[in-house]
Amino acid sequence: MESRLGYIDGLKGISAVSVVLEHLLVTIFGISSLSSFRFPVIHNLWDGNFAVSVFIILSAVLTCHGIERHREYLLGYYRYIVLKRYFRLVVPVGTIIIMMYLLNLAGLFYAEEFGAKTGNGWLMNTTETLAHLPGNILCAPLGGCYTILRVGWMLKYVFLGTMWVIILDLLLAGKNWKSKLFLLTICTYIAWKCDFYYINVVAGYALYSAAPNLYGMSAWKKRGVSIAVISVFCFSDFIFFGDEWNMVRAICLVTISCTVPWMQILLSMKQLRWLGSISMNIYLLHLLVIYMVTCRLADMLPMTYFNVLMMFVVTVLLTIVIAQLYSFYVERKLVLLTDKILEKLQ
């Protein structure tokens, strides 16, 4: 079994850039601009909420992949995977929170000043207090780092989603498909009542479990499933709005990515796999670029089409460069530190 799923990396990379694009729109034009830029189907390229749903589904798929690779010594691996997921989040995210806190303390952020000038409330309250810093770092995997790293809310679905996958695997491993479908229906309802974002986790588990059966279908059946899923994705975007339907379309996209061979080939391109390998750091670090660079550019330059396009390009490229440098020079050392912590806890 492959240690990594290449097409998953490619889709993660594209999703990370989508989040950056939405936050650029919100920074430059205000949060009300999201409705103005909602063009059916196409808007998913810069819809951050849609991209987050994709992230959560992919995280569940990758957790399933890791469990499957270690099934022979599963109970010990369950404990290890929970601890690993926690510390692999808390150590690098904590480092980024501290870095952003120090940069803000040094006066390098311009988000609140630009937010006050333009009346953009989304840019306000980016200041972190020292008293709350340790708690926000330790609670980062639970989404508790809103103040300065407001994109941290997604992390709880990554970490707690791991718990959901483990529970689902304990309930469903070895069951026939009728039993699985019945239990997955119950789990979907429970997820909906708790927090509908957890439906993404159930969907990720279901897609991973169903993938071998989907691969084994005849070519015409695969085409039929693909056409049905693409139709739901496209037509629903003209009729249904809201975060819940973003989640449905995200499930459709991942379904297509997991089952259509040419999509897997496309998403497994070397460049997209590389982008996927730094996608989490793109997600976590892009606000640092927006607060320090984009807000200043938006304040200094007139809002012409050329200047807006230039701000988009500069922000995305600078975020990717910083994410790559962070991955190469910082994250590698943090991974070693995390592994040492895990060794002590075994």
DAUR-V785039 format. One line per field, one symbol per residue. ss: DSSP state (h for helix, s for strand, l for the rest). psi: psi as a letter, one per 20 degrees, with the letter a starting at -180 (. if undefined). burial: b if it has 9 or more other ideal C-beta (glycine too) atoms within 8 Angstrom, else e. Layout:
ss = ???
psi = ???
burial = ???
//
This chain:
ss = lllllhhhhhhhhhhhhhhhhhhhhhhhhlllhhhhlllllhhhhllhhhhhhhhhhhhhhhhhhhhhhlhhhhhhhhhhhhhhhhhhhhhhhhhhhhhhhhhhhlllllhhhhhhhhllhhhllllllhhhhhhhhhlhhhlllllllhhhhhhhhhhhhhhhhhhhhhhhllllhhhhhhhhhhhhhhhhhhlllhhhhhhhhhhhhhhhhhhlllhhhhhhhhhhhhhhhhhhhhhlllhhhhhhhhhhhhhhhhhlhhhhhhhllhhhhhhhhlhhhhhhhhhhhhhhhhhhhhhhllllhhhhhhhhhhhhhhhhhhhhhhhhhhhhhhhhhhhhhhhhhl
psi = pqhqoghggghggghghggggghgggggirhihhhhjnppghiihjohgghgggggghggghggggghikhhmgghhggghggghghighghggghggghghhhhijiqjghghhhhiknhhirljppqhhiggghghjgijjklhghmiiihhhhhgghhggggggghhhipiqrhggggghhgghggggghgoihihhgggggggghighhghiqrghgghgggggghgggghhhigprrhghhgghgggghgghihoghghggijqgghgghhhjhhhgghihhggghhgghgghhhqqmrgghgghhgggggghggghgggggghghghhgggghgghghi.
burial = eeeebbbbbbbbbbbbbbbbbbbbbbbbebeebbeebeeebebbebbbbbbbbbbbbbbbbbbbbbbeebeeebeebbebbbbbbbbbbbbbbbbbbbbbbebbeeeebbbbbbbeeeebebbbebebeeebbeebbbbbbbbbbbbbbbbbebbbbbbbbbbbbbebbebbeebeeebbeebbeebbeebeeeebbbbbbbbbbbbbbebeebeebeeeebeebbeebbebbbebbeeeeeeebbbbbbbbbbbbbbbbeebbbbbbbeebbbbbbbbebbbbbbbbbbbbbbbbbbbebeeeeebbebbbebbbebbbebbbbbbeebbbebbebbeebbeeee
//
